[in-house]
Amino acid sequence: MSKVLAAATAALLVFTVAPALAKPNKAALEKSYLDLNEQCRGGSGDDPDTIKACDQREEVSAQLRQLHVCFAGDRFQKCKK
């Protein structure tokens, strides 16, 4: 689990540290969201890795919303608002 969390963290840093240098890759953000969502929902509530995954998932979700992409049910779609 920590290997996937490390990869998601690295992907998240790319999108938060250098937003002016690269346009966010929607597909990469969606994959990161799905990986983090699996860790968040499948992890133990008192495990620090689970909490970190949930926090990072929210950060990726915010970046997706900037691209007008939302996760609803079991898929990504254009945000309604």
Sine and cosine of phi, psi and omega as CSV:
sin_phi,cos_phi,sin_psi,cos_psi,sin_omega,cos_omega
0.00,0.00,-0.63,0.78,-0.05,-1.00
-0.93,0.36,-0.44,0.90,0.04,-1.00
-0.91,0.41,-0.68,0.73,0.04,-1.00
-0.93,0.37,-0.63,0.78,0.03,-1.00
-0.89,0.45,-0.64,0.77,0.03,-1.00
-0.90,0.43,-0.66,0.75,0.02,-1.00
-0.91,0.42,-0.66,0.75,0.01,-1.00
-0.91,0.41,-0.61,0.79,0.04,-1.00
-0.89,0.45,-0.69,0.72,0.02,-1.00
-0.88,0.47,-0.69,0.73,0.02,-1.00
-0.89,0.45,-0.65,0.76,0.00,-1.00
-0.90,0.44,-0.64,0.77,0.02,-1.00
-0.89,0.45,-0.60,0.80,0.02,-1.00
-0.86,0.50,-0.62,0.79,-0.08,-1.00
-1.00,0.06,-0.31,0.95,-0.01,-1.00
-0.98,-0.19,-0.53,0.85,-0.06,-1.00
-0.99,0.15,-0.62,0.79,-0.10,-1.00
-0.81,-0.59,0.81,0.59,-0.04,-1.00
-0.91,0.42,-0.47,0.88,-0.01,-1.00
-0.98,0.22,-0.35,0.94,-0.05,-1.00
-1.00,0.09,-0.49,0.87,-0.07,-1.00
-0.62,-0.78,0.65,-0.76,0.08,-1.00
-0.96,0.30,0.73,-0.69,-0.01,-1.00
-0.84,0.54,0.70,-0.72,0.02,-1.00
-1.00,0.02,0.95,-0.32,-0.07,-1.00
-0.84,0.54,-0.70,0.71,-0.03,-1.00
-0.89,0.46,-0.65,0.76,0.01,-1.00
-0.92,0.39,-0.65,0.76,0.05,-1.00
-0.90,0.44,-0.67,0.74,0.02,-1.00
-0.88,0.47,-0.68,0.73,0.02,-1.00
-0.90,0.43,-0.69,0.72,0.04,-1.00
-0.86,0.51,-0.69,0.72,0.01,-1.00
-0.86,0.51,-0.74,0.67,-0.03,-1.00
-0.89,0.46,-0.68,0.74,0.03,-1.00
-0.89,0.45,-0.73,0.69,0.00,-1.00
-0.92,0.39,-0.60,0.80,0.02,-1.00
-0.89,0.45,-0.65,0.76,0.02,-1.00
-0.89,0.45,-0.68,0.73,0.02,-1.00
-0.92,0.39,-0.65,0.76,-0.03,-1.00
-0.91,0.41,-0.76,0.66,-0.07,-1.00
-0.97,0.23,-0.45,0.89,-0.06,-1.00
-0.99,-0.12,-0.12,0.99,-0.06,-1.00
-1.00,-0.01,0.21,-0.98,0.05,-1.00
-0.97,0.26,0.68,-0.74,-0.06,-1.00
-0.89,0.46,-0.38,0.93,-0.01,-1.00
-0.97,-0.22,0.11,0.99,0.02,-1.00
-1.00,0.08,0.82,-0.58,0.00,-1.00
-0.84,0.54,-0.53,0.85,0.04,-1.00
-0.91,0.41,-0.59,0.81,0.03,-1.00
-0.92,0.40,-0.72,0.69,0.00,-1.00
-0.88,0.48,-0.68,0.74,0.02,-1.00
-0.89,0.45,-0.67,0.74,0.02,-1.00
-0.88,0.47,-0.67,0.74,0.01,-1.00
-0.90,0.43,-0.68,0.74,0.02,-1.00
-0.90,0.44,-0.69,0.73,-0.01,-1.00
-0.93,0.38,-0.58,0.81,0.05,-1.00
-0.86,0.50,-0.65,0.76,0.02,-1.00
-0.92,0.40,-0.58,0.81,0.04,-1.00
-0.92,0.39,-0.68,0.74,0.04,-1.00
-0.91,0.41,-0.63,0.78,0.03,-1.00
-0.86,0.50,-0.66,0.75,0.02,-1.00
-0.90,0.44,-0.63,0.78,0.03,-1.00
-0.92,0.39,-0.62,0.78,0.05,-1.00
-0.90,0.43,-0.65,0.76,0.02,-1.00
-0.88,0.48,-0.55,0.84,0.06,-1.00
-0.90,0.44,-0.44,0.90,0.06,-1.00
-1.00,-0.06,0.12,0.99,-0.01,-1.00
0.90,0.43,0.60,0.80,0.03,-1.00
-0.87,-0.50,0.77,-0.64,0.02,-1.00
-0.79,-0.61,0.48,-0.88,0.08,-1.00
-0.99,-0.12,0.84,-0.54,-0.03,-1.00
-0.72,-0.69,0.85,-0.53,0.00,-1.00
0.94,0.35,-0.98,-0.18,-0.03,-1.00
-0.76,-0.64,0.31,0.95,-0.04,-1.00
-0.46,-0.89,0.24,-0.97,0.09,-1.00
-1.00,-0.03,0.57,-0.82,0.04,-1.00
-0.47,-0.89,0.19,-0.98,0.05,-1.00
-0.91,0.42,0.72,-0.70,-0.01,-1.00
-0.91,0.42,0.60,-0.80,-0.01,-1.00
-0.97,0.24,-0.45,0.89,-0.06,-1.00
-0.81,-0.58,0.00,0.00,0.00,0.00
